[in-house]
Amino acid sequence: ALLFGLPFFFVLRELLEKAFALQEVEVDGKVLAWSRRTKLWSRRRQLKLTEITDVVPDTPKLGEHGVTVISRGGARPKVLRGLSTESALESARELKRRLRA
């Protein structure tokens, strides 16, 4: 049951977050924080501003558009998901501007 239940849980969580989650990105002091909140749960992640090397729009021809942060360690977390192409470009530009300020 665990073999099938765990992947089912992750797929269900992604589908519910895609449909109903509120996405927030905050630049607070020395930390970039992003969260996805539904009525049932909340996920919040953080990355120190000193670790961030670039912010890029993720706009593949097929698939989900969003904003990706590139860190010194090579990690590339997607901080915003499910955006239109224009929203991804504008959000990445605004986030990059906020990180420089």
C-alpha positions in Angstrom: 0.0 0.0 0.0 2.9 2.4 0.8 4.4 1.7 -2.6 1.3 3.0 -4.4 0.0 5.4 -1.8 3.0 7.7 -1.6 3.2 8.5 -5.3 -0.5 8.9 -5.4 -0.3 11.4 -2.5 2.4 13.5 -4.3 0.5 13.5 -7.6 -2.8 14.5 -5.8 -1.0 17.3 -3.9 0.5 18.7 -7.2 -2.9 18.6 -8.9 -4.6 20.3 -6.0 -1.9 23.0 -5.7 -2.1 23.7 -9.4 -5.8 24.1 -9.2 -6.4 25.9 -5.9 -3.1 27.1 -4.3 -2.3 30.8 -3.7 1.3 31.5 -4.6 3.3 34.2 -2.8 6.8 35.4 -3.2 8.4 37.7 -0.6 11.8 39.4 -0.4 12.2 40.0 3.3 15.5 41.3 4.7 18.1 38.8 3.5 15.8 36.0 2.5 13.7 35.2 -0.6 10.7 33.2 0.6 8.0 31.6 -1.5 4.9 29.7 -0.5 1.9 27.8 -1.9 -1.1 27.8 0.3 -4.4 25.9 0.1 -7.1 25.6 2.7 -5.7 22.3 3.8 -2.0 22.9 3.9 0.8 25.4 3.3 4.3 24.9 1.9 7.0 27.5 2.4 10.6 27.6 1.2 13.4 30.0 1.7 16.7 30.9 0.1 19.3 33.4 1.3 19.7 36.4 -1.1 23.5 35.8 -1.0 23.0 32.4 -2.6 21.0 33.6 -5.6 22.9 34.2 -8.8 20.1 34.8 -11.2 16.3 34.9 -11.7 15.0 33.7 -15.1 11.6 33.2 -16.6 10.9 29.6 -17.4 8.9 29.6 -20.7 9.1 26.3 -22.5 7.2 25.8 -25.8 5.2 23.0 -24.1 4.6 22.8 -20.4 4.1 25.0 -17.4 5.5 28.5 -17.4 7.0 30.1 -14.3 9.9 31.8 -12.6 13.1 29.9 -11.7 15.8 31.1 -9.3 19.4 29.9 -9.9 21.5 29.5 -6.7 25.2 29.1 -6.2 24.9 25.4 -5.3 23.3 24.7 -8.7 19.8 24.3 -7.4 17.1 25.7 -9.6 13.8 25.9 -7.6 10.7 27.1 -9.5 9.2 29.8 -7.2 6.2 30.5 -9.3 4.3 28.0 -11.5 1.3 28.0 -13.8 1.8 31.5 -15.3 1.2 32.8 -18.8 4.3 33.7 -20.8 3.8 37.4 -20.3 3.2 36.9 -16.5 6.4 34.8 -16.3 8.5 37.4 -18.1 7.1 40.3 -16.0 7.3 38.4 -12.7 11.0 37.4 -13.3 11.8 41.0 -14.3 10.1 42.4 -11.1 11.7 39.8 -8.8 15.1 40.5 -10.3 14.6 44.3 -9.7 13.5 43.6 -6.1 16.6 41.5 -5.4 18.9 44.3 -6.6 17.2 46.9 -4.4 
